[in-house]
Amino acid sequence: MNDTPPYAPEAECAVLGSMILDSTCCPLVADILRNAADFMHEKHRVVYRSIMDVYRDTRAVDMVQLTQRVADLGQLNTVGGVDYLIELFESVPSAINVGHYARLVRDKADQRFFLDTLDSCRARICSGAEWRGVLSQIEADIKIVKEDADPARRRLLRADEIEVVPPKWLVPNLLEREALAGLFGPSYCGKSFVAVDWACRISSGDTWDRKPIEAGTVAYAAAEGRGGLSRRIEAWHKAQGVSREGKPLYVYPGIRMDDPASVREFSREVEVQSIKPDLIVVDTLNRSMIGDENSATDMGRFIQSCDDLRHQYGCTVLVVHHTGKGNQNQARGSSAFRAAMDAEYQIRVDGDGRDADRTLRATKMKDAPEPADVPFHLRSAVIDDKVESAVVEWPLLHTHPI
């Protein structure tokens, strides 16, 4: 029995060598591969990430820039030094067959994913997990890989050849999968508490209006600080009567979404954790960009990074934002923000302080009916004798502890 994982070493070298030789093929390779994890060896993953970093910054790749980027990451010894980079460069006479090699690398990665999925299935069932739930999750994971690898996905199709499918919900009738969504409201309206509520429901596999939420992985980019967020997360779990231990909810100290280097650093952290987010929360927009939120150009860079992450992980990106000073019924800054959203929600406040009446209102649903307004309150929650936070209560929704 051969236990060697599926691997095409010559193809991996040929892909990297082609990208160094002719950087114009970088977009083609990036379109075929999911990310650096499709390479078997860590040194090839480092080289691929470094090539793409240089390409995104300069739209050209040469040995000097590539070597410097790998060295800046402290990974020159990991990849085998300059000599190995030169060896990759000299491994192919031309980049003409790079698409074929990239598809071979992707195919081997899919095979490894399938074998890892089977191993995970066996381990989870042996540890006592309910087998039907394990099977359902594995079927969903394999379906995603099959759909992503389907050549028809990239073909020009006649309209009647395209399958009509209903929305795929991350939170039933609220947040679609693989969507870009906005949640905005005035300062101190509770928008971050709502975002935390949704993030916790998804990572815990909770419910929304009696409809089950399929448990998923959440990465919460908390640009306004992790300390307060951790208290809100703990308060939510205590209110539900469950532990947050082991839940796939990850907190990151904020991404500068209009800075490619910052977005890359976040992606590296995701790869280090070996996770695939179902939801990425960016909280808040103002704290997550260097540029001017009133500039359509700067907002365009922000939105492009949101879309890049959304496509990279097949996830939903939720952006938490403030209302404008002159108009409390729209998000602050460039109108490019609302134009780019697949869904947009507004929080309206009637009254002052934590006891004020609040309402969640859908202001845009591009491909689904807008749900009805949902009133909510913020309720004080004591974590321990010295720490207090708050949780969201939805009095008209049929939500309940897990």
Protein Blocks (a to p, Z undefined) as FASTA:
>chain_A
ZZbdcddfklmmmmmmmmmmmmmlmmmmmmmpmblmlpmblklmmmmmmmmmmmmmnopa
cfklmmmmmmmnopmmmnopjmlmmmmmmmpfbfklmmmmmmmmmmmmmmmmmmmmmmmm
mmmmmnopafklmmmmmmmmmmmmmmmmpmklmpccdfklpccdddddfbghkbcghiac
dddddehilpmmmmmmmmmmmmnopaeehiacdddddddddfkojklmmmmmmmmmmmno
pafehiacdcdebiafklmklmmmmmmmmmmnopacfbdcdddfklmcfbdfkbmklmmm
mmmmmmmmmmmnopacdddddddfklmkbcehjfklmmmpmbdcddddededjkbccddd
dfbdfkbccddddddddddddfblmbccdddddfkbccddZZ
